[in-house]
Amino acid sequence: ILALIENARVSGSHERDDELLNAIEQYATKNLQFADSFLQLARAEATQSYVFEPVDMHAVLENAIGQTFKLAEFRGIKLVQEYCDEEAWLMGHSDLLERAIINLLSNAIKFSDRGDEVSIHLNVEGNDLVCKVLDQGIGIPEEEAENIFQRFKQGTTTYAKRRSGAGLGLRFVE
């Protein structure tokens, strides 16, 4: 960002102001996302004990979708919600659950192509509450699957390298 600003000052040209502002916005957004990822993970790892209370998973999912909807819309990804009609309460920490779902949705959106669908399902199966995030992306190579929850680990495929990130999203989910 600083290099872009300095270059604009040195050149004195204002012909490309929109391009400059777009580039600055892109880098600033990426840096804010990295900072947020570090902050969220640090908070989750620093907490020694969590206070679990009744959590409505319908509300958690709606909040998570509300925070990822614009990203999906921007990338041309359709978000599909398939929830059970039953009440879906559990004992948990709503903020951490929401962050985990946001990270799963963001990853699914990030690794999907324009026109693809990302769906989130919530069902009651016996005494279990089952939440799934499904996408149509290329998936994770088998040899990398065991590493995806490690801090700072990202896929090594060419496709994965084109998608930037801090490598913390799935670490948080674990």
C-alpha positions in Angstrom: 0.0 0.0 0.0 2.8 2.4 1.0 4.7 1.6 -2.2 1.6 2.4 -4.3 1.1 5.7 -2.6 4.7 6.6 -2.9 4.7 5.7 -6.6 1.7 7.9 -7.1 3.3 10.8 -5.3 6.6 10.5 -7.2 4.9 10.3 -10.6 2.6 13.2 -9.9 0.1 11.7 -12.3 -3.6 11.7 -11.4 -4.7 9.9 -14.6 -4.9 6.5 -12.8 -6.5 7.6 -9.5 -9.3 5.0 -9.8 -6.8 2.2 -10.4 -4.6 3.3 -7.5 -7.6 3.5 -5.1 -8.8 0.1 -6.2 -5.4 -1.4 -5.7 -5.1 0.2 -2.2 -8.5 -1.0 -1.3 -7.7 -4.5 -2.4 -4.5 -4.6 -0.3 -6.1 -2.9 2.7 -9.0 -5.4 2.6 -6.6 -8.4 2.4 -4.6 -7.0 5.4 -7.7 -6.5 7.5 -8.8 -10.0 6.7 -5.4 -11.4 7.8 -5.5 -9.3 11.0 -9.0 -10.5 11.8 -8.0 -14.1 11.3 -5.1 -13.7 13.7 -7.3 -11.9 16.2 -10.1 -14.5 16.1 -7.7 -17.5 16.4 -5.7 -15.8 19.2 -9.0 -15.2 21.1 -10.1 -18.8 20.7 -6.8 -20.3 21.7 -6.3 -17.9 24.7 -9.6 -18.7 26.3 -8.9 -21.4 28.9 -12.5 -22.1 29.7 -15.7 -21.5 27.8 -19.0 -20.8 29.2 -21.5 -23.0 27.4 -25.1 -21.9 27.2 -28.1 -22.8 25.2 -27.5 -21.8 21.6 -30.1 -21.7 18.7 -28.2 -23.1 15.7 -30.7 -21.6 13.4 -29.7 -18.2 14.6 -26.0 -19.0 14.4 -26.3 -20.1 10.8 -28.4 -17.1 9.9 -25.8 -14.7 11.4 -23.0 -16.6 9.6 -24.8 -16.4 6.3 -25.5 -12.7 6.8 -21.7 -12.2 7.1 -20.8 -14.2 4.1 -23.7 -13.4 1.7 -21.9 -10.3 0.1 -18.8 -12.4 -0.5 -20.8 -15.1 -2.2 -22.8 -12.5 -4.2 -19.5 -10.7 -5.3 -18.0 -14.1 -6.4 -21.2 -15.2 -8.2 -21.8 -18.1 -5.8 -25.3 -19.1 -4.9 -25.9 -19.8 -1.2 -28.5 -22.5 -0.5 -29.9 -23.1 3.0 -31.5 -26.4 3.9 -32.6 -26.4 7.5 -34.8 -28.8 9.5 -38.0 -27.4 10.7 -37.3 -28.7 14.2 -35.8 -26.5 16.9 -32.0 -26.9 16.9 -30.6 -26.0 20.3 -27.3 -27.1 21.8 -25.0 -26.2 24.6 -22.2 -24.2 23.2 -20.5 -20.8 22.7 -22.5 -18.9 20.0 -19.6 -16.6 19.0 -17.2 -19.5 18.4 -19.8 -21.6 16.6 -20.6 -18.6 14.4 -16.9 -17.9 13.6 -16.4 -21.6 12.7 -19.4 -21.6 10.3 -18.3 -18.3 8.8 -14.8 -19.8 8.1 -16.3 -22.9 6.6 -18.6 -20.8 4.3 -15.8 -18.4 3.4 -13.5 -21.3 2.4 -16.3 -22.9 0.4 -17.0 -19.7 -1.4 -13.3 -18.9 -1.9 -12.7 -22.2 -3.6 -15.8 -22.3 -5.8 -16.1 -21.0 -9.3 -18.6 -18.3 -10.5 -22.0 -19.9 -10.9 -21.3 -22.7 -8.4 -23.5 -23.4 -5.3 -22.5 -23.5 -1.7 -25.1 -25.1 0.6 -25.4 -25.3 4.3 -27.5 -28.0 5.9 -28.8 -28.4 9.4 -30.6 -31.6 10.5 -31.5 -33.4 13.7 -30.5 -37.0 13.5 -31.6 -38.8 16.6 -29.9 -37.0 19.5 -27.4 -35.4 17.2 -27.4 -32.0 15.5 -25.7 -32.2 12.1 -24.4 -29.2 10.3 -22.8 -29.5 6.8 -21.3 -27.0 4.4 -21.1 -28.4 0.9 -19.5 -26.9 -2.2 -18.7 -27.8 -5.8 -15.0 -26.9 -5.5 -12.1 -29.0 -6.6 -11.7 -30.5 -3.1 -8.6 -31.1 -1.0 -6.0 -33.5 -2.4 -5.8 -36.6 -0.2 -2.2 -36.1 0.7 -3.0 -32.6 2.1 -6.1 -33.6 4.0 -4.3 -34.3 7.3 -2.6 -30.9 7.3 -5.6 -28.6 6.6 -6.2 -27.8 10.2 -2.7 -26.8 11.0 -1.9 -23.1 11.5 -0.7 -21.3 8.3 -1.2 -24.4 6.1 -2.7 -23.8 2.7 -3.2 -26.0 -0.3 -0.2 -26.4 -2.6 -2.2 -26.9 -5.9 -2.0 -24.1 -8.4 -5.7 -23.4 -7.9 -5.2 -23.0 -4.1 -2.3 -20.7 -4.6 -4.4 -18.4 -6.6 -6.7 -17.9 -3.6 -4.9 -15.9 -0.9 -5.4 -16.4 2.8 -3.5 -16.6 6.0 -4.0 -20.3 6.4 -5.9 -19.9 9.7 -9.6 -20.4 8.7 -9.7 -24.2 9.1 -7.3 -24.1 12.1 -10.0 -22.1 13.9 -12.7 -24.6 12.9 -10.8 -27.5 14.4 
